[in-house]
């Protein structure tokens, strides 16, 4: 391989990298990225740096809370939220499809 260390790292972490296939297919886009979380907190981080020293701890927490509420309006709704109860109950998914007893016996 051209990059043996990279290949070794990917081979070692293969199960973790592909773990999102064990969830409903609708959830895959949400599991593979943390950009939604990072972008939501970027504005809060920027504002708290600008306001540092100008406010008390209580007013800073209040400001962060209010900015979080405003940011919540632009969040996307979780796709496949109807599957959350199944995931919590431990229902198994393979390649994004719910596994039935018949599927498990065939495997």
Wavefront OBJ file of the C-alpha trace (Angstrom):
o trace
v 0.000 0.000 0.000
v 1.126 3.531 -0.675
v 0.272 4.656 2.875
v 0.782 1.670 5.188
v 0.129 3.587 8.433
v -3.186 4.893 7.124
v -4.200 1.424 5.948
v -3.274 -0.042 9.327
v -5.280 2.623 11.168
v -8.352 2.106 8.961
v -8.087 -1.683 9.252
v -7.780 -1.482 13.026
v -10.796 0.828 13.396
v -12.928 -0.747 10.648
v -15.731 -1.877 12.977
v -16.041 1.559 14.576
v -15.951 3.326 11.208
v -18.744 1.176 9.796
v -20.859 0.997 12.975
v -23.430 3.406 11.552
v -24.627 0.585 9.252
v -26.052 -1.065 12.401
v -28.632 1.738 12.658
v -31.658 2.583 10.498
v -30.631 3.999 7.109
v -32.499 7.244 7.845
v -30.107 7.918 10.744
v -26.886 7.513 8.765
v -26.496 11.153 7.744
v -26.919 12.255 11.355
v -24.449 9.716 12.727
v -21.656 10.313 10.211
v -21.259 14.036 10.878
v -20.919 16.292 13.890
v -21.034 19.457 11.778
v -24.534 20.275 13.030
v -23.292 20.330 16.616
v -20.121 22.227 15.780
v -21.855 24.929 13.753
v -24.493 25.463 16.443
v -21.898 26.090 19.101
v -19.619 28.205 16.885
v -21.931 31.211 17.205
v -22.236 30.750 20.954
v -18.454 30.434 21.311
v -17.936 33.581 19.218
v -20.447 35.629 21.226
v -19.132 34.505 24.614
v -15.589 35.524 23.646
v -16.816 38.964 22.579
v -18.801 39.493 25.794
v -16.149 38.144 28.178
v -15.526 40.486 31.090
v -18.658 42.502 30.393
v -21.094 40.262 32.193
v -21.476 38.100 35.267
v -21.626 34.310 35.209
v -25.431 34.319 35.499
v -25.941 36.761 32.609
v -23.440 34.806 30.486
v -25.328 31.536 31.099
v -28.604 33.280 30.298
v -27.169 34.652 27.060
v -25.827 31.208 26.057
v -29.199 29.616 26.830
v -31.088 32.205 24.751
v -28.675 31.833 21.819
v -29.149 28.072 21.997
v -32.918 28.533 21.821
v -32.543 30.777 18.767
v -30.186 28.287 17.090
v -32.696 25.503 17.724
v -35.076 27.083 15.192
v -32.661 26.304 12.344
v -31.936 22.688 13.345
v -33.088 19.966 11.023
v -35.534 17.422 12.347
v -34.026 13.988 12.810
v -34.857 11.748 9.875
v -36.283 8.428 10.902
v -37.151 9.592 14.414
v -39.821 6.877 14.489
v -37.000 4.320 14.651
v -35.505 5.769 17.849
v -37.667 3.618 20.120
v -36.533 0.504 18.247
v -32.868 1.492 18.561
v -33.286 2.146 22.289
v -35.034 -1.212 22.730
v -32.040 -2.917 21.118
v -33.639 -3.966 17.832
v -30.835 -5.007 15.483
v -30.345 -3.409 12.079
v -28.062 -4.666 9.335
v -27.173 -2.377 6.441
v -29.916 -0.034 7.658
v -32.681 -2.630 7.552
v -34.431 -4.002 10.644
v -33.498 -7.634 11.248
v -36.326 -10.082 11.925
v -36.131 -13.498 13.519
v -36.387 -15.043 10.041
v -33.387 -12.966 8.860
v -31.339 -13.976 11.906
v -32.104 -17.666 11.372
v -31.133 -17.450 7.690
v -27.761 -15.899 8.547
l 1 2 3 4 5 6 7 8 9 10 11 12 13 14 15 16 17 18 19 20 21 22 23 24 25 26 27 28 29 30 31 32 33 34 35 36 37 38 39 40 41 42 43 44 45 46 47 48 49 50 51 52 53 54 55 56 57 58 59 60 61 62 63 64 65 66 67 68 69 70 71 72 73 74 75 76 77 78 79 80 81 82 83 84 85 86 87 88 89 90 91 92 93 94 95 96 97 98 99 100 101 102 103 104 105 106 107
